[in-house]
Amino acid sequence: MERINLKAGDELHTDSEIVKSLDYILFGKIEIISPVFQVTAGHGVVLGIFEHVGEPYQYRYVVKEDCTIDRYPFRRKSDVDAIVHDHSDECDLLVSTGAALTLNILGQYQRTKRRTETFRKTLVRSYNEYRSLCAKYSLEIQPWPLAEESEPFQPERELPEWMGDYYDQLGLMPQDVKKAFYSTHTSLTTAAILDAVHHIFMIRGLFDQLENYTSELREQYMQSADLYDLYRNLYLRNAAANAALASAINDAIRNYHRSLLRSGLIPEEHLDIRQTHYENAVSAISVDFSEEMDLEMKPERDPEPDAEIPGSSEEKEKLSEINENDAIAEALLTEVHAPVEQPETPDIFAPLENSLETILAYTSLDESEEDRFRQLMAEYRELQDKNSREESVRDLRKEIAKYFFHLYENAALTALESSKKPPLPVQLFLHFGYMDETLVGREHALMLLKLLLRIHAPENASATGHVYTMFEWLAAISRGEKEPSRNDFDQDFPTYLKIRKQDGLITESQEKRYLVSPKEKMRFELNNFFTLGMKMVASRPITFCPVLSSHNIIRNLMDQLVTRPQIEQGWDQLRSIDYSLFYREALFQAPGTNIPRESILLEVLPDVILLPALGARGGLWQEISGVRRDTPARMFLPILLTENLETVQIRLAGQFRWQICKRVQGARWNDLSELSLTAGYVDYLQFYRKNSDLSSEAKEKIKTEITACRNSFENVFILDYMQWIRYESQGAPRLNRVAKQLMFQYCPFAGEIRHKLETNAMYASMIRRHEAKAEKQFKVLTSKYRKYRKETETLPREIEDYIAYYKR
């Protein structure tokens, strides 16, 4: 035993230290700080008993008041008996302080749980009030998935109901009664302390689950639209001329704002910003409306020379911006079309009037099909709840989707075969899924024109050549630069044709003709990848309808646009953390050199296709393009994304990591005799209950994750990968020791991050092993290619990059 004196402000242990001692507080106070709770410990508390022996400290211990501690060696939990033996005259204090700590932590958990549930209920209740208001005034209801689909927090295993009462009564028990009972034998005091420790571990496990739930709920709220946006849209579309509705909306917003402030889960500044945005939008509309009323009462006079542009001031500003970008407008779709003459009218909205008719005329459907589609669209426009799950509405959406994909195929083929640029409504249809200006609304339609210019602006070109709009992707297939993607049966285009010939559906001559036909390749892509991808990116697949409609537009469209540079910057950010993400083994040979054909590591960036949709998720369609491993993966995203792009890209990266490993490993992807990411993770998740390197708390957390992911090991890995990138790379622990080791083995951090973490005991040994292995391989390759460098002075770029890989 060692006695230590500490000063206020000292830190007893750092997170780089390994747990190997127990500290008994003789006097003074120490703050115990965890990521989820904070308690003050005083005389009689045993510090370190909540930690795992041999692992880095999970808690911070900051001295609040000058104190003295007795330090004891710690090898197993039962070592606390030595403290109990030395302080047997304080047995009642040891039990009371343990009970008080447990009760304090339990109270913090329950308060946090209540606060989180209050926040969730506020969202649900407020959205129901919004729906009621819409129903009262017969207005269109916009969906809010966060409120509609959120479920209450449900831990894997809740705490026993008696626990709170037990520790409460233990604290209230008279001191003489406690002393008389626990002084009879030290084992009684030791058992009471270890029981409290066990229960604190249980509470901490639930705290972690609750924190994950709360963080996800808060993040979804912060990064997506909410009722401020829904009410703003409602006001803009309907309230300017309806004083009663305007008043009801303003009252609802005030109540909603107050409720969220009381919840305490969302920063006040964030709520004030959203409230201010709402008030500014409403104020602008109110001013515009009053100005229109004033104009009606004034005598007519000739317009001023600078007031010839029709429409609101906002529309004039949009038109001005578009006129300033005439050069960009001229460049739209220049890869397959000639420039179009500028319209004579300065009203930018004029070309969008009767958009549906323009699109139907361009796509040349049969007259009966056109009439049927007009009828379907008219019925869809009149729906009050376009996301209704009634059978009749579901059938209507399905039939509209069938026509939508048929029209898109016709429009794309016509546009690619024509020397003229398509009309503006058709361009908006091809890029955003737009079809009807009345369904989208004038404001959103004008914004789409602005977005059309933006996605074709020179500064938004793809620097890597790996990001395409859907129309650009079809053009690349038409030109023979890209082959069609595999279908949902994992058949590529030649295999699909071969099977159709074997089944007698096409002749051999047709097979040969289709194999080289750009039109047939495009049809194959549209009928498989495009159709399924559009459904997969939808925010709510169960109510999927591909036609862009204002009821799904909650936030400003400009904020939701996904551009090529944004995607490429996202990959760059990911590669600065997980540098080996897109590297894979590939055969390389340099003609004209003495370098033999050999296997090297090659970085291959994925192709990303932006689908003409507004949606919430992306997807990995295939991890390689053909049979060779050095071909790009194919991923897709909606061009209008309602969720956070960074989060979506990290999830895609995790999915790619898993799927490319399965592709490389083949049938042995889960065979532990061949070490791989998938085999290691499957073994870890299958046998975690028997893993002695995992604490009982970690095992409970794994069980919860597997259940939440519906027994999908891939999804568990993806969740862990997201934690690895977002938190572990910052030195914030989220994963258990086994998961950390697997992640570092197969998804190591880049050198800059390793340097920051090398003093952290949780990562130090892994970093040393990784860097020793990389240094050894670097020396081997440098020596191997030295003679080739002497002969040619330079090595092929791929070889130079392969050698440099081991210094990253």
N, C-alpha and C positions, 0 to 999 in steps of 0.2 A: 504493500500500500504506500502511496506517495501523496503528500499534502502539497497543494498548489494554491497560491494566491493570485487573484485576477483583478484587473481594474475595469471600471465601467468603460464600455466601448470595445473591449477586447473581443476577438472571435475565438471561441474555444477550439473549434475544429474547422478545417476547410474541406471543400468537396474533393480535393485531391488527396486527402488523407484516407488511409484504410482503417476501418473499425477494428480496434484491438484492446479497447479499455472501457470500463464503466466508471462514471464520475458521480460521486455522491455529494450533494450540496450541503455543506455544514451551515453556512449563512450567506446571505445575499440573494440576488435574483438573476436568472438567466432566461432570455427569450428563446423559445424553440420555434423556429420558422420553417414551415414546409411550403411547397407550391400552393397548397390548398387551405391551410389553416395556420394559426399563430397562437401560442399560449405562453404564459409566463410561469416559470418553475422556481420554487423557493426551497427553503430548508426541508429536507426529507425526501426530495425527488432524486431518482437514479437516472442520470442521463446516459444515453447510448443503448439503453435496453430496447429501444424501438428500432434499432438499426440491425443490419445483417452482418454478422461477423465475417471478416475477410473481404468485404466489399467497401467501396467508397461511401462516405457519409451522404445520406439523402437529405438530412436536415441541417439547417444552420443553427449554431448556438452562439448567440451574441449576449455578452455580459451587460445587464441592465443596471445593476448596482454592484459595487465592489463586493467580491465574494471569495469564499474559500471552499475548495473541493478536496475530497479524498479520492484518489485514482486507484482502481483495482484492475488487474488483468482480466480480459474478456475473451474466452474461447468458445463458450456455450452459454445458453440462457441460464442454466442452473448456477452459473458463477455468481449470480446475484445473492446466493445464499451466504457468501462470505461477507457481504455488506450487512445482511440481516443479522448475522452472528455478531459482528463488531458493534452493531447499534441495536441490540436486542431490547435495550431499555426504551427505545423509541419505536417499538413495533407498531403501536397505534398510529404514530405519525406516518410511518412508511405506508401503511394501508390507506390512511386518510388522503395523503397527497396523491397516491395512485388513483384513488377513486375520484378525487377532484379533477385531476387531469383528464381522465376518461370522460367524466360528465361534461367538462368544458368543451372537449373536442366533439362529443356527441351533439352538444347544443349548437355548435357552429355548423355541423353537417345538416342538422334539421332546419336551421334558419336559412342556410343556403338553398336547401331543397325547396322550402316554402317560397323563397324569393323567385327561384327559377320557375316554379309552377304558376306563381302569380303572374309572371311575365308572359308565359305561354297562354294562360287563360285570358289575359288582356288582349292578346293578338286575336284569339278565336272569337271572343265576345265582341270586340270592335269590328271584326270582319262581318259577323252576323248582323250587327247594326247597320253596316254599310249595305248588305244585301237587302235588308228590310227597307231601307230608304230607297234603294233602286226599285224594289217591287212596288212601293207606295206610289212612286211617280212614273211607273211603267218604263223604266230606263234599263239600258243594257248593263248586265253585271259582268265586271271584269274578274278573272280568276286571281286568287292569291294563294299559290300552292303552300307557302309556309304556314298559313293559318288553316288551310283546308286539310293538309295531310300530316301535320305535326301530331305526335303521340306523346302522352305524359311520360316522364322519366320512370323506367321500370328496371330496377337493378336485378341482377341475376339472382341474388339472395338477400332479402331484407334482414335487418337486425331483429333479434328477438324483442317482443314488446315489453318484456319485463326488465330489460337492461337499464333503461333510464331510472325506473323506480328503485332498482337494486342499488345502484351507485348513489342515488339521492339519499336513500335510507341509510346506507353505509356511512355517508358523511354526517348524517344527523344522529347516528348512534352515540350515546354518551361515551365520553373518553374512558371512564373507568371500566365500562362493560367491554369496550374494544380491547383495552389493555389486559383485562383479566382473561379474555379468550385467546388472543394472539400470542400472549407471553407464555402460554403453556408449552409451546414448541415452535422453534424457528421455521419448521416446514410449513406451518399454517400461514405465516407472514409471506414466505417465499411463494407459496401457492396463490395467495391473494394478489401479489404483485404480478406474477406471470399470467394470471387470469386477466388482469387489467391490460397487460401488454397484448395478449391475444385479441382482446376486444378492440383495442386501439388499432391493431393491424386490420381487423375487419372493417372498422370505420374508415380507415385510410383507403382501403380498397374500394369502398362505396363512394368515398369522396372523389377518387380518381375517375370512377365511372360517371359520377354526377358532373365533374369538371369537364370531361370529354363531351357529355351531352349538352351542357350549358354553353361551352365554347362553340360547338357546332351550331347550336340554335342562335347564339349571338352573332356568329360569323355570317350565317345565312341571312340574318336580318340586316346586318351592316352592309352586305355586298349585293343585296337585291332590292328591288322596289318594294314599297309597302303602302300602307293606307294613305300616307301623305300624297303619294303619286296617284293612287286610285281616285281619291277625292279631288285632286287637282284636275285629272282628266274628266271627271264627272262635271266639275264646275265649268271647265273650258267648253265642253260640248253642250251643256244644257242650262247652266244656272244664270247666264248673263241676263236673260229676259224673264227669269222666274225668281222673284224676290223671296218667296217662301222656301223654295229649294235652296237658294243661296244661303239663307239664314240657317237652314237645317244642316247644311254641309259645314258651315263655319262653326256651329255649335258642336258638331260631331268631332271636328278636328281639335277643338279646344279640349274636349273631354279626353280624347285619345292622347293628346300631348301630356296632359296632367297625369294620366294613368301610367304612361311610360316613364315619366320623371319619378313617380313614386316607386316604381319597380327597382330602380337603382342599377339595373343591369346594362343599360346603354348610356354612354357618356352624355352628359347634359349638352356639351358643345355640339355633338353630332345631331341630337334632337333639335337643337336651336337652329342649326343649319337647314335641316329639312323643313322645319316650320317656316323659316325665312323664305326658302325657295317657294313654298306653297303660297305664302302671303304675297310675294312679288308677282307670281304668275296671276293670282286672282286680282291683284291691284291693277296689273297691266290690262287685263280683260275688262275690268270695270271702267278704266279710263277710256279704252277704245270704244266701249259701248256708249258712254256718255258723250264722247266726241261725235259719234254717229247721230245721236239724238239731236245734238246742237246743230249739226249740218242740215238736218231735215227741216229745221225751223228758219234757216237762213235763206235769203233769196238766191236764185240760181245766178251764176255768173260764169263767164268763160274760164276754163282752167288755166292756171299759170303754166308757162313753158316747162317748168321743172316738175310739173305735177301730172304728167301724161300717163304714168304707169298706173293701171287700175289695180284695185285690191288694197289691203291693209298695209300699214307701215312695215309690219313684219314681212309681208310678202314682197314689198318693194326691196327690203334689205336682202331677202333671199335672192331675188332676181338680180340685184346689183352684184351679189357675190358670184352668181352663175355667169353674168356677163363678163366679170373680171377674169373668169376662167374659160373664156371662149376657146383658147388654145387647147385646154384640157378636154373640153367638150368635143372639139374636132377630133381628138385622138381616141375617143371611145371605140373600142373594138377594132382598132386599125389593123390588127393582125389578120383579119379576114374580111374587112369591109372598106369601101371607099368613103370619103367624107360626105356628109349630107349638108344640104343647103340650110342656112339659118332661117328659122321661121320669121315671117314678116311681123307677126304680132309680138309686142313686148310682154304680153301676159304669159308668164311661164306656166301657169296652170292650164291654159287653153289646150295644149296637146294631150293633156290627161283626161279631158272630158270624154265620156263614153269609152273608157279604157277597155271594158269587157268586149265591146263591139270591135274595137281595133284589134284586139288579140284574137278574137274568133275569125275575123276576116283574114288575118295573117296566117292562121293555122289551117284554114280550109277544111273544116269538118263538114260532114254531110249536114244538109239542112235540118233533118229531123234530130240529129245529135245536138246541133246548135240550139234548137228550140228547147230541148230537154235540159241542156246545161243552163240556159237562161232561167228556166223555171226553178231549177235547183238553187241557183244563186239568189233568186228572189225570195225563196222560202228561207234560205240561210240568213239573209239580211234582216228578215222580220223576226227572227228568233230573239226572245228577250235573254235567254240563257243559252249561249252557244256551246257551253261546256256541259250541258245537261246530259245525264246518263240514261234518259228515257230511250226506249228501243227505237222510236220513230226518228229521234234526233241522231242517234247513233247510225242508223241506216242512211240518213241524209248525208252525214259526214263521209261515210264510206263511199257513197256514190259520187260525191263531189271529188273525193281523192282519186277515184278511178279516172274521171274525166281530166283532172288536173295533170296526171302523169301522161295521159295520151296527148293533151295539148302541149305539154312541155316538150315531148319528143318531136312533135310536128314543128314547133317553133324553133327548136334548136337546129333541126335538120335544114329547115328553110333558111335560117340566118346564116348557117355555115356554107350553104350552097349559093347564096345570093351575093352579088357584088355591092349591094347597097346596105347601108346600116339599117337595122330594124327601127320601127317607130319607137318613141320613148316608152309608151306603155309596155311594149314587148321587151325592151331592154330591162325595165324594172321587173317584169315577170321572170325573165331568165336569171336575174341576179338576186332577187329578194322574194320571189313567190307572190308578188303583187299582181292583182287581177282587176280590182274594181275600186275606183276613187271614192265611191260612197261607202264602201265597206271599210276602207282605211281611214277616210276623213281627209279633208283638204290640208290641214296642218301637217299630218304625217306624210301625205303624198308629196308635198313640197320638200319635206326633209329627205325623202327618198331620192329626189332628184339631186340634192346636195351630196348625198352619200354616193350616188352613182359617179359623180365627178370625182369624189375623194378616192374611191377605190382604183380609179384609173389615172390618178395624178402621178407624175414621175417620181415624186418622193415616196410614194407608196408601192413602188415596184418591188418585186422579190429580189433580194440581194443574192440569194443562194439558188434561185430557180426551182425551189422545192415547194412553193405555196401557190395554189391555183384557185380561182373561182371555179364553180362547176362548169360554166360555159367555156372557160379557158381549158379546163381538163378535157372536155369533149372535143375542143378544137385540136388539142395535142394528140388525142386518139385518132381523129380524122386525118391528121397529117402523118400518122405513123410513128410519132415520137414516143408514144406510150401505148402499151397493150391494155386491153380491158382487164378489169379486176376479176378475181374469181367470184363465182356465185355462192349462195349460201350452202351449197353441197360441196364446196371447196373444189369446184371444177373450173379450170381456166377455159378460155374461149375455144381453143382447138379440141380439148377433151369433150366439151359440151357438144360441139358439132359432130365429133366422132360417135358419141353415144346416140345422138339423134339419127345419124345414118344407120347405126346398128339396129335401132328400133324401127327403121323403115319410114321415118318421118321426113327425111330428105334423101335425095339421091347423091351418088358420089360426085357427080358434076356440080351439084349445088354446094356440096361441102367444100370443094376446091374454090368455087367462086366466092362463097361467104368468107373463107379464110383470109382473103385479101380485100374484102369489101369494107371500106371505111364506114359506110352506112350501117352494115350489119354489126360491126364492132360497137358502134355507138348505141345501137338498139340494145345489144346485150348489156352494155354498161348501164343504160337507163332503166332497163327492166329488172336489174338485180341490185347492184351497188346503190344506185340513186334511190330507187323506191324504198328499199329497206333502211338506208341511211337516213332518209327524211323522217321516217317513223322513229328511229332510234334517238335522234337529237331532240325530239319534241319534249317540252317541259312535262307534259302529261300524255304519255302514249295512249292511255285509255280513251282520251277525248281528242285524238289526233285528227287534224284537218290541215292540209298543206297550204291552203289559201291564206295569205296574210290578212289579218283583220285587226281593227283597232281594239277589240276586247282583249287581245293578248298583248297589246303594247302598253306597258305600264310606265316604263321610264323613257327618257329622251332617247330616240333612236341613235343619235350621234354617239352617245355614251355606250351603246351596245354593239356598235360596229366593230367587227374583228378585221384588222388589216394585216397585210403580209409582214410589215416590219414588226408589229406586235408579236406575232407568232415566232418570228426569227429571234427577236430579243428574248422571248420566253425560253427558247431552247438554249440560247447562249447563257442565260442565267442558270439554268439547270445544269449545263455542262461545266459551269464554273464551280459547281458543288460535286456533282456526280460525273467526273470527267470521262469515264469509260462507258457512259450510257449508250452511245451509238456505235461503239467499236465492236467488230466481230471478226472472227477468223475468215480469211479469204485467200485464194491462190493468186499469186502474183508472178508475172514474168515480164522482164523488160527486153524487148527485141533489140538486137544490136549491141547488147552488153554481155558480159560473162556471168551475170547474175542468174543462177538457175531458177527454174520454176519452183516456188516454195510457198509455204503458208506464212502469212503475216497478219497483223492486226490492222484493220482498215476501218476508218470512220465513214459511215454511210448515213447521211441525214434522211429522215422520212419525208415522203410526199404528203402534204396536207391539202385536202380539198375542202373549200368553203361551200357548203350547200346553201341553196336559196331558201333559207328558213329562219324563223325566230325560235330559238330553243335554248335548253339549259345544259346540254351535255355533249361531249364528243365521243368518238369511238375509234378503236383500232380495227381496221377491216382485215388487213393481212400484214404479217410481220416481215415478209419479203415479197418482191414483185413477181419473181419467176421461180425457177428451180435453183438458181445460184444464190448463195448467201450474201453476195456483195451487192444485191439489188435493194432499193429503198423500200421501207415499210410504207403502208398506205393508211393514213388516218383521215378522219373527217371531223369538221366542226360546223355549226350553223354560222352563217355570216353575220347574224344578229344574235349575240350571246347574252342571255339574261343573268348568267352566273359569272363568278370571277374567273378570268382567263388563266391566271397563274395556277389556281387550284385545279382547273380542268386539265391543264398541261401536265402538272405533276402526276395526276391520276393516270393520264395516258402513258406517261413515261413508265410508271409502275406496271401497267398492263403490258407494255411492250417488253419490259425486262423479263417478265414471266413467260410470255408467248415466244420470244426469240430463243429463250433457253430450251423450251419444249421442242421447238423446231430443230435446233442444233442437236439436241440429245436424242430425238426420235423416240422410238418405243421405250427407251431406257431413261426417260425424263424423270421418273420417280425412283430409280434404282440407286440406292446409296453406294453400291460398289463402284459407281462412276460419279465422282464428286461433281456436283453442279448446284446452282442456286435452287432449282425446283426440287431436286432430290433432298437437299439439306433441309429445306423448309417443310417439305412433306413429313420427313422423319421427325423434325422438331414438333410439329403440330399433332402428329399421330401419337407420339409417345411422351407428351409433355408431363403427364401424370407421374411417370416413373423417373423423370429427370431430376437428379439430386442437386443440379446447379440452379434450380428454380425454387424460389420461396413459395409458401402456400398462397401468399398474396398474389404473386405473379401467375400461379396456376389458375386461380380464380379469374384473373383478368383475361387469360388466354381462353378459358371456357366461355366467358361472356362474349369475346370477340368472335369465336367460332360460331356461336349461336346467332349473334347479330348478322353474321355473313352467310347464314343458312348453310353452314358446313362447307363453304367454298374456300379451300386453302388459298386459291389465287386471290380472292377478295381480301382475305386476312393479310396476305403479303402486301397487297396494294395499300391497305390502310397503314401498315407498319412502314412501308416505303415513304408514304406521305409524311409520317411523323419523323422519319429519318432525315428527309430533306428540309422540312420546315423548322424542326426543333433541335434534333440531335446535332445538326450541322452548326447550330449556334451554341452548342454546349449545354442545352437544356434537356436533361434526361427525360425520356418518355418510354423507351423500350427496356425490356429486361436484358440481363447479361447475355443470354443465349441468342436472342434476336439481334442484339448489337454485333456479336461476333459474326453471325451469318451475313448481316448487312455489310460489315466492313470487309469481309472476305470477298464478296461478289459485287458490292457497290461502293468501293472505297471513296473517301473524300479526296478532293483535289489538294495539292501541296500547300496552298495558302491556308486552307481550313485545317489541315493536319498540323501545321505549324502553330496555329492558335490553340489547338486542343492537346498538344503533346505534353503539357504540364498537368493535364487532368488525368487522374489515376484510372478513370473509367475507360480511357482510350489509349493511354500511354503504351501499354504492352502491344496492343493491336497495331498501333502506328509503327513501333519499332520493327515488328515482324514484317509488316508490309514494305517498309522502306528498305530493309535489308534484302528482301526478295527482289524488289524492283532494281536496286543498285547492282545486284549480281547479274540480272538479266541484261541491264544496260551495258555492263562491261563485256558480257559475252557477245552482244550484237555489235558493239563498237569494234571489238577485235575481229569479228567475223567479216565485217564490211570494210576493214581498213585497207586491204589490198585493192578492192574495187575502187575505193576513193582515190588511191594513188594512181590507178590506171586512167581514170576518167575525170579526176579532180572533183566531180560532183556526183552525187547519187540521185536516183529518181526521187521525186517528191514523196511518193508513197513510202519508200524505205526510210527517208529522213524523218518522216512523221512517225513511222513505226519505232525508230530508235528513241525519238524525243518523247514518245508515249510513256516510257519508263522514268522520265524525269518530271512528269506532271504531278 
